Amino acid sequence: MQGQDATPARGGTGQASGLPAHGFTFQVLGPLEVRLDGAPLRLGSAAVRGAFACLLLEPNQLVSIDRLIDTLWGDDPPATARTIVHGYISRIRRLLHEHGDESTPGRPEILTRAPGYLLRIDPERVDAHRVRTLINEAHGKDPATRAALLGEALRLWRGPVLSGIAAERLPQLVGPNLDELRLLALEERIAAELELGKHHRLVVELSALVDHHPLRERLTYLLMLAGYRAGNRAEALARYHALRERLSHELGIDPGPEVRTLYERLLRDDEALLSGTQRQADREVAPVGPVPAELPPAVAGFVGREREMAVLDRMVERDRGDATLLAVLTGTAGVGKSAVAITWAHRVAASFPDGQLYASLRGFDSERAPLSPGEALTSMIKTLGVAADAIPVDLDDRAALFRSLLADRRVLVLLDNARDSEQVRPLLPGSSRSLVLVTSRRRLDGLVVRSGARVLPLETLPTESAVELLGRAGGIDGSAAEPEAARELAELCGGLPLALRIAAARLAANPARGIAGLVRELTDESNRLHALDIDDADTSVRRAFDISYRNLHPLHAATFRRLGLVPGHTFTAHAVAAVCETDPPNAYRRLRALALAHLVTEPEPDRFGMHDLLRLYARELLTAPEDGRPDHAGVAERDEKAFTRLLHYYLVVADHARRFLRPARDDLDLSGDSTIEQPEIRNRTEALAWFDSEWPNLVAAVRAAHAHGLHEHAWRLVRCQFNYLVVRCPWEDWIQIYTVGLESARLAADPVGQVLMPAGLGVAYARTGKHDEALAHYADSYRCAVATGDPGWLALAQVNMGAVLFRMSRYAEAQVHCRDALRAYRTLGDRYREAGALNNLAQVEQANGRLDEALEHLLEAEVMYREADDLETLAMVLNNCGEVSIELGRPDDGEGYHHEALDVAQRCGSAMHQASAYLGLGDVAHSRGDGSVARNRWETALSIYETGGSPRAAQARSRLQGLAARES
């Protein structure tokens, strides 16, 4: 029985410590397990477990089907990968629904969200995320509490990460990071227990760990310290020599400064090592002289950034002492670079006993000029105890003195808000014991090339962390009372920490208003940036963006401003070239410059995007007065022309791409246009890929064209999407853009548009089972077609009328329309459209029981669609042939037709026709008495239909229910 795959497994509860005892819990730190009230559930095949693990590792985040496919199969996915993934998700959903109910604590839900799936779940019920929470809680606690929390975190590991799943790439991708996290937690727990005086017991544990990780210097350091405190000084020294020999032999390096310093202190028999914390001991042997502690106060309410913190931690731990450590935190204005830098610097201050230097370089300051390297050097040299009159005048001499002062010191240097690499380079110490951390809105690639800097780009916060920041920053507990509103507020702020802190401040100032009230205010895009201002002039999202914008080269500033015209969320160099009236290579160079300034992002090669708030800011610049700009009317006219060029670009490329999917059934033809430089689209695969990538932008462009009154552009752009729509079937977008297109066609009084737009709406409604709405739109199209007096448009309208009347079981009326359309197309000599009339007439004949005549019509249509190379419609006709063949009692023929339909549907990317093929193949298996095969095929069909929102899901569901009833 299939249902047995999800029953509770035998055995004890085995619930991992640290996870809730009741409800659902999820464990990936070892073999993948799902438990309900502590009892494990059977998850089915290793492949299904792999798909579930992908979702668990990114809770409450959208995971695209493409990423699932890449993780599960890598570079060699099967041709049916999408279909297989749909099947896996269907089985996971069934598992979750068969156990517990809506009141069961922690019950997750898998939501279908284009272009994939989202697992809605409490992250604290997933062991990997619970571990991070415990580790974060341990920071700054007393040694006993720290050891207890870290011990609880470590007990969540049960073996090799994600063992026993089919997706080999997933453990390879996440395993090393989780293994490193475990070792870091282990080292911190041992360090805490050393502070508690447990060195005798720890010597045994550390000896085994060092034997297992002989090159991990931190473990050897801890073992040397524990051994010394336990009275084994000779053994501690021997461990150092073993480490040095191994590092020299295998890596050609010496131990790092932390281990070397401990070794030297052991040789001196430094009694300070016998008691107190390492920080206290370090202070006792610190060089004589001023010990700077210039770090600004720690940031209140700091959340997240575990990955970046871990990278910086590893830089300190793995320091080999051969060069100054240099890290650069980069990101857009307001993303929290300084907060991360200051928070981390406070956490590791004890590792830099000779002090912490801080300089605000004012690289992006609206009130003051950037701090010169000379000024920064003077300030830091004074802090290090040098009298003002002893500081050299020459910049090079000043830099040399600074390097000399730090030569024998271990100092953390935090350089905040740098403008460029040239401002930073003179401030780098020569000492290999120090670390420099720089923050900047620019990438500072020059430091990477010339100084070996490690660049850490900061992204916006994920939704869960953003919600947590709202609560911590404002000291409010509304996030718990209004969780959905809090998530929406976090999304409206785009996860930008500055915006989130301002929103939290506004809520704290007026708690009676509630989160939902602020959400309503921010929902208005025209007012959102204003709503994210507070009385403090220096604390404003708009002001932060202003500083970045005004520091741009004029050409790049003009390009950024023009990006406010782009209605979509992403854009390519080709699209920006159209807006800016330049060529794609030039546009790409401009976009790269904006990316280096963190005003745009490059989420994937050659595709750029903007943060939502930056997009609103760019749109504000379109209408804001600006010094030195010509009159507003002239600027507005040029902007309108630039926007029209963008729409024309989308029209030309969409018209080109759609012709690879199926023949264009209209007179719109922009193939001769030479004003637009197009991306290279040479075949069906590339055409589908272009539409897939640009789809959200095309939808946004249609709406924007309508809003701008460019109605001819609007309805024509809608029409150019039709061939893509019938392949991918995004129903909601389909209906929305065709509704906009219909309104535009009417406002433009375009007779062809008024035929095609309601016809397209009719197709969408008919395919989603809303036949009354479909009939109303088809009738509207029919009336407009009659008004044109064009027999081709009239025949098109009659084919559509026949199709929906057939679905409404009005067979006689359907037959009249189909036969009239067939005669018209034969008179016109239009074989392609004749095939459509034949297919519809065949369905009427099938309903009337005239199966031989139906199959004859379908076979005629099949030949014509092969001639036209219309794979999408050919798949439909082949499925219809299979269905009629099964009714004629020819299951072998039916199976052949459905197999070919499945192959064609996979080639053209039509998920719905793949589902229909699986439904038919299940019917064939059922007719032969093979219930197991029938169930698997119907389940696959059901999953695809449900994912696509097709009403035909009811047919698959009914078959499965009937099969279950017969088997019970």
WOGIGI-V921475 format. One record per backbone hydrogen bond with DSSP energy under -1.0 kcal/mol. CO is the residue of the C=O (numbers start at 1). NH is the residue of the N-H. E is the energy in kcal/mol with one decimal. If there is no record, write none. Layout:
# WOGIGI-V921475
{{CO:NH:E} {CO:NH:E}}
This chain:
# WOGIGI-V921475
{{1:4:-1.2} {2:5:-1.9} {3:6:-1.4} {4:7:-1.4} {7:42:-1.7} {16:19:-1.6} {23:37:-2.3} {25:35:-2.6} {26:127:-2.6} {27:33:-2.3} {28:30:-2.1} {28:162:-1.9} {29:158:-3.4} {30:162:-1.5} {33:27:-2.9} {34:41:-2.8} {35:25:-2.1} {36:39:-2.0} {39:36:-2.7} {40:9:-2.9} {45:49:-2.1} {46:50:-1.9} {46:166:-1.9} {47:51:-2.0} {48:52:-2.3} {49:53:-2.4} {50:54:-1.7} {51:55:-1.3} {52:56:-2.4} {53:57:-2.1} {55:58:-1.1} {58:61:-1.5} {63:117:-2.5} {64:68:-2.0} {65:69:-2.7} {66:70:-2.5} {67:71:-2.4} {68:72:-2.5} {69:73:-2.7} {70:74:-1.6} {73:76:-1.3} {78:81:-1.7} {80:84:-2.6} {81:85:-2.6} {82:86:-2.2} {83:87:-2.0} {84:88:-2.4} {85:89:-2.6} {86:90:-2.1} {87:91:-2.0} {88:92:-2.3} {89:93:-2.7} {90:94:-2.1} {91:95:-2.2} {92:96:-2.3} {93:97:-2.4} {94:98:-1.9} {101:104:-1.9} {104:107:-1.7} {105:24:-2.4} {109:120:-3.2} {111:118:-2.5} {113:116:-3.9} {115:65:-2.2} {116:113:-1.7} {117:63:-3.1} {118:111:-3.3} {119:60:-3.0} {120:109:-1.9} {122:125:-2.3} {123:126:-2.1} {125:26:-3.0} {126:130:-2.3} {127:131:-2.4} {128:132:-1.1} {129:133:-1.7} {130:134:-2.3} {131:135:-2.5} {132:136:-2.5} {133:137:-2.4} {134:138:-1.5} {138:141:-1.9} {142:146:-2.9} {143:147:-2.7} {144:148:-2.1} {145:149:-2.6} {146:150:-2.4} {147:151:-2.2} {148:152:-2.2} {149:153:-2.1} {150:154:-2.4} {151:155:-1.7} {153:156:-1.4} {154:157:-1.5} {160:163:-1.3} {166:168:-1.6} {168:172:-1.3} {169:173:-2.2} {170:174:-2.7} {171:175:-2.1} {174:178:-2.4} {175:179:-3.1} {176:180:-2.5} {177:181:-2.2} {178:182:-2.1} {179:183:-2.2} {180:184:-2.5} {181:185:-2.4} {182:186:-2.6} {183:187:-2.8} {184:188:-2.3} {185:189:-2.4} {186:190:-2.4} {187:191:-2.5} {188:192:-2.2} {189:193:-2.2} {190:194:-2.3} {191:195:-1.7} {193:198:-2.1} {194:197:-1.7} {198:202:-1.8} {199:203:-1.5} {201:205:-1.1} {202:206:-3.3} {203:207:-2.1} {204:208:-1.6} {205:209:-1.9} {206:210:-2.9} {207:211:-1.9} {208:212:-1.6} {209:213:-2.5} {213:216:-1.6} {215:217:-1.0} {216:220:-1.5} {217:221:-2.8} {218:222:-2.3} {219:223:-2.4} {220:224:-2.8} {221:225:-2.3} {222:226:-2.8} {223:227:-3.0} {224:228:-2.3} {225:229:-2.3} {226:230:-1.6} {227:232:-3.2} {228:231:-1.6} {232:236:-2.2} {233:237:-2.3} {234:238:-2.3} {235:239:-2.1} {236:240:-1.4} {237:241:-2.0} {238:242:-2.3} {239:243:-2.1} {240:244:-2.9} {241:245:-2.4} {242:246:-2.1} {243:247:-2.9} {244:248:-2.4} {245:249:-2.4} {246:250:-2.9} {247:251:-2.4} {247:252:-1.3} {247:253:-1.1} {256:260:-2.3} {257:261:-2.8} {258:262:-1.8} {259:263:-2.4} {260:264:-2.4} {261:265:-2.0} {262:266:-2.2} {263:267:-2.2} {264:268:-1.6} {265:270:-2.7} {266:269:-1.0} {270:273:-1.7} {271:274:-1.9} {277:281:-2.0} {278:282:-2.9} {279:283:-2.0} {280:284:-1.5} {281:285:-1.1} {292:356:-2.1} {305:309:-2.4} {306:310:-2.5} {307:311:-2.1} {308:312:-2.3} {309:313:-2.7} {310:314:-2.4} {311:315:-1.6} {312:316:-1.5} {313:317:-2.5} {314:318:-2.7} {316:319:-1.0} {325:436:-2.9} {326:454:-2.4} {327:438:-2.8} {328:456:-3.4} {329:440:-2.1} {330:458:-3.4} {332:335:-1.7} {334:498:-2.5} {336:340:-2.2} {337:341:-2.5} {338:342:-2.9} {339:343:-2.4} {340:344:-2.7} {341:345:-2.4} {342:346:-2.2} {343:347:-1.7} {344:348:-1.9} {348:351:-2.0} {349:352:-1.9} {352:355:-2.0} {355:412:-2.0} {356:294:-2.7} {357:414:-3.0} {359:416:-2.5} {361:371:-2.5} {372:376:-2.3} {373:377:-2.6} {374:378:-2.3} {375:379:-2.1} {376:380:-2.2} {377:381:-2.8} {378:382:-2.2} {379:383:-1.8} {380:384:-1.4} {381:386:-1.7} {382:385:-2.0} {387:390:-1.6} {388:391:-1.3} {394:398:-2.3} {395:399:-2.6} {396:400:-2.2} {397:401:-2.3} {398:402:-2.3} {399:403:-2.2} {400:404:-2.2} {401:405:-2.5} {402:406:-1.4} {404:407:-1.0} {406:409:-1.5} {410:354:-1.6} {411:435:-2.2} {412:357:-2.7} {413:437:-2.9} {414:359:-2.3} {415:439:-2.1} {416:361:-3.0} {417:363:-3.3} {421:425:-2.6} {424:427:-2.3} {425:428:-1.5} {434:325:-1.8} {435:413:-3.0} {436:327:-2.5} {437:415:-2.8} {438:329:-3.4} {439:418:-3.3} {444:447:-1.4} {445:449:-2.3} {446:450:-2.5} {447:451:-1.4} {447:453:-1.8} {454:328:-2.7} {456:330:-1.7} {462:466:-2.6} {463:467:-2.6} {464:468:-1.9} {465:469:-2.4} {466:470:-2.0} {467:471:-1.6} {468:472:-2.4} {469:473:-3.1} {470:474:-1.2} {471:476:-1.1} {477:481:-1.1} {478:482:-3.1} {482:486:-2.6} {483:487:-2.2} {484:488:-2.2} {485:489:-2.6} {486:490:-2.4} {487:491:-2.1} {488:492:-2.5} {489:493:-1.9} {490:495:-1.9} {491:494:-1.2} {493:496:-1.8} {495:461:-2.7} {496:500:-2.5} {497:501:-2.7} {498:502:-2.1} {499:503:-2.5} {500:504:-2.5} {501:505:-2.3} {502:506:-2.3} {503:507:-2.1} {504:508:-2.6} {505:509:-2.0} {506:510:-1.2} {510:513:-1.6} {514:518:-1.1} {515:519:-2.4} {516:520:-2.2} {517:521:-1.5} {518:522:-2.5} {519:523:-1.6} {524:527:-1.7} {527:531:-2.3} {530:533:-1.4} {532:541:-1.3} {536:539:-1.8} {540:544:-2.1} {541:545:-2.1} {542:546:-2.6} {543:547:-1.9} {544:548:-1.3} {545:549:-2.6} {546:550:-2.7} {549:552:-1.7} {553:557:-2.8} {554:558:-2.4} {555:559:-1.9} {556:560:-2.6} {557:561:-2.4} {558:562:-2.2} {559:563:-1.5} {561:564:-1.6} {562:565:-2.4} {563:566:-1.1} {571:608:-3.1} {572:576:-2.4} {573:577:-2.4} {574:578:-1.6} {575:579:-1.9} {576:580:-2.9} {577:582:-2.1} {583:587:-2.4} {584:588:-2.8} {585:589:-2.0} {586:590:-2.0} {587:591:-2.4} {588:592:-2.5} {589:593:-1.9} {590:594:-2.1} {591:595:-2.2} {592:596:-2.3} {593:597:-1.2} {594:599:-2.7} {595:598:-1.5} {596:443:-1.1} {601:609:-2.1} {604:607:-2.2} {607:604:-1.1} {608:571:-2.3} {609:601:-2.8} {611:615:-2.3} {612:616:-2.0} {613:617:-2.1} {614:618:-2.6} {615:619:-2.0} {616:620:-2.1} {617:621:-1.9} {620:623:-1.2} {620:624:-1.5} {626:629:-1.8} {631:635:-1.9} {632:636:-2.8} {633:637:-2.0} {634:638:-1.9} {635:639:-2.5} {636:640:-2.2} {637:641:-1.9} {638:642:-2.3} {639:643:-2.4} {640:644:-2.1} {641:645:-2.2} {642:646:-1.7} {643:647:-2.2} {644:648:-2.5} {645:649:-2.3} {646:650:-2.3} {647:651:-2.4} {648:652:-2.7} {649:653:-2.4} {650:654:-2.5} {651:655:-2.4} {652:656:-1.9} {653:657:-2.9} {654:658:-2.6} {657:660:-1.6} {658:661:-1.2} {658:662:-1.6} {670:673:-1.8} {683:687:-2.1} {684:688:-2.7} {685:689:-2.3} {686:690:-2.2} {687:691:-2.4} {688:692:-3.0} {689:693:-2.3} {690:694:-2.5} {691:695:-1.5} {694:698:-2.7} {695:699:-2.4} {696:700:-2.1} {697:701:-2.4} {698:702:-2.1} {699:703:-1.9} {700:704:-2.5} {701:705:-2.7} {702:706:-2.1} {703:707:-2.4} {704:708:-2.1} {705:710:-2.5} {706:709:-1.4} {709:711:-1.5} {710:714:-2.0} {711:715:-2.3} {712:716:-1.8} {713:717:-2.4} {714:718:-1.9} {715:719:-2.3} {716:720:-2.0} {718:721:-1.7} {719:722:-1.7} {721:725:-2.4} {722:726:-2.1} {724:728:-2.6} {725:729:-2.5} {729:731:-1.6} {730:734:-2.7} {731:735:-2.6} {732:736:-2.2} {733:737:-2.9} {734:738:-2.1} {735:739:-1.9} {736:740:-2.0} {737:741:-2.9} {738:742:-2.4} {739:743:-1.9} {740:744:-2.4} {741:745:-2.7} {742:746:-2.2} {743:747:-2.4} {744:748:-2.5} {745:750:-2.1} {750:754:-2.0} {752:755:-1.1} {752:756:-2.6} {753:757:-2.6} {755:759:-1.1} {756:760:-2.4} {757:761:-1.9} {758:762:-2.4} {759:763:-2.0} {760:764:-1.9} {761:765:-2.6} {762:766:-2.6} {763:767:-2.4} {764:768:-1.1} {765:770:-2.6} {766:769:-1.4} {769:771:-1.2} {770:774:-2.1} {771:775:-2.7} {772:776:-2.0} {773:777:-2.1} {774:778:-2.8} {775:779:-2.6} {776:780:-1.7} {777:781:-2.5} {778:782:-2.7} {779:783:-2.4} {780:784:-2.1} {781:785:-2.4} {782:786:-2.4} {783:787:-1.8} {784:788:-1.3} {785:789:-1.0} {790:794:-2.1} {791:795:-2.3} {792:796:-2.1} {793:797:-2.2} {794:798:-2.0} {795:799:-2.4} {796:800:-2.0} {797:801:-2.4} {798:802:-2.8} {799:803:-2.0} {800:804:-2.1} {801:805:-2.4} {802:806:-1.9} {803:807:-1.7} {804:808:-1.3} {805:810:-2.8} {806:809:-2.0} {809:811:-1.1} {810:814:-2.2} {811:815:-2.6} {812:816:-1.7} {813:817:-2.0} {814:818:-2.5} {815:819:-2.5} {816:820:-2.4} {817:821:-2.3} {818:822:-2.3} {819:823:-2.4} {820:824:-2.1} {821:825:-2.5} {822:826:-2.1} {823:827:-2.2} {824:828:-2.3} {825:829:-1.0} {825:830:-2.3} {829:831:-1.1} {830:834:-1.8} {831:835:-1.7} {833:837:-1.7} {834:838:-2.3} {835:839:-2.3} {836:840:-2.0} {837:841:-2.4} {838:842:-2.3} {839:843:-1.6} {840:844:-1.6} {841:845:-2.4} {842:846:-2.5} {843:847:-2.1} {844:848:-1.7} {845:850:-2.7} {846:849:-1.5} {849:851:-1.4} {850:854:-2.1} {851:855:-2.6} {852:856:-2.1} {853:857:-2.3} {854:858:-2.2} {855:859:-2.4} {856:860:-1.8} {857:861:-2.4} {858:862:-2.6} {859:863:-1.7} {860:864:-1.7} {861:865:-2.6} {862:866:-2.0} {863:867:-2.0} {864:868:-1.9} {865:870:-2.0} {869:871:-1.2} {870:874:-2.1} {871:875:-2.5} {872:876:-1.3} {873:877:-2.4} {874:878:-2.6} {875:879:-2.1} {876:880:-2.1} {877:881:-2.5} {878:882:-2.3} {879:883:-2.4} {880:884:-2.4} {881:885:-2.4} {882:886:-2.2} {883:887:-1.8} {884:888:-1.8} {885:890:-2.7} {886:889:-1.5} {890:894:-2.4} {891:895:-2.9} {892:896:-2.0} {893:897:-2.5} {894:898:-2.5} {895:899:-2.5} {896:900:-2.2} {897:901:-2.6} {898:902:-2.4} {899:903:-2.1} {900:904:-2.7} {901:905:-2.9} {902:906:-2.2} {903:907:-1.9} {904:908:-2.1} {905:909:-1.2} {905:910:-1.9} {910:914:-1.4} {911:915:-2.4} {912:916:-2.1} {913:917:-2.0} {914:918:-2.4} {915:919:-2.5} {916:920:-2.3} {917:921:-2.7} {918:922:-2.1} {919:923:-1.8} {920:924:-2.1} {921:925:-2.3} {922:926:-2.5} {923:927:-2.2} {924:928:-1.1} {925:930:-2.5} {926:929:-1.6} {929:931:-1.2} {930:934:-2.1} {931:935:-2.6} {932:936:-2.1} {933:937:-2.3} {934:938:-2.7} {935:939:-2.8} {936:940:-2.0} {937:941:-2.2} {938:942:-2.9} {939:943:-2.5} {940:944:-2.1} {941:945:-2.8} {942:946:-2.9} {943:947:-2.4} {944:948:-2.2} {945:950:-2.6} {950:953:-1.6} {951:954:-1.7} {952:956:-1.5} {953:957:-2.7} {954:958:-2.4} {955:959:-1.9} {956:960:-2.2} {957:961:-2.5} {958:962:-2.3} {959:963:-2.3} {960:964:-2.5} {961:965:-2.2} {962:966:-1.9} {963:967:-1.9} {964:968:-1.4}}
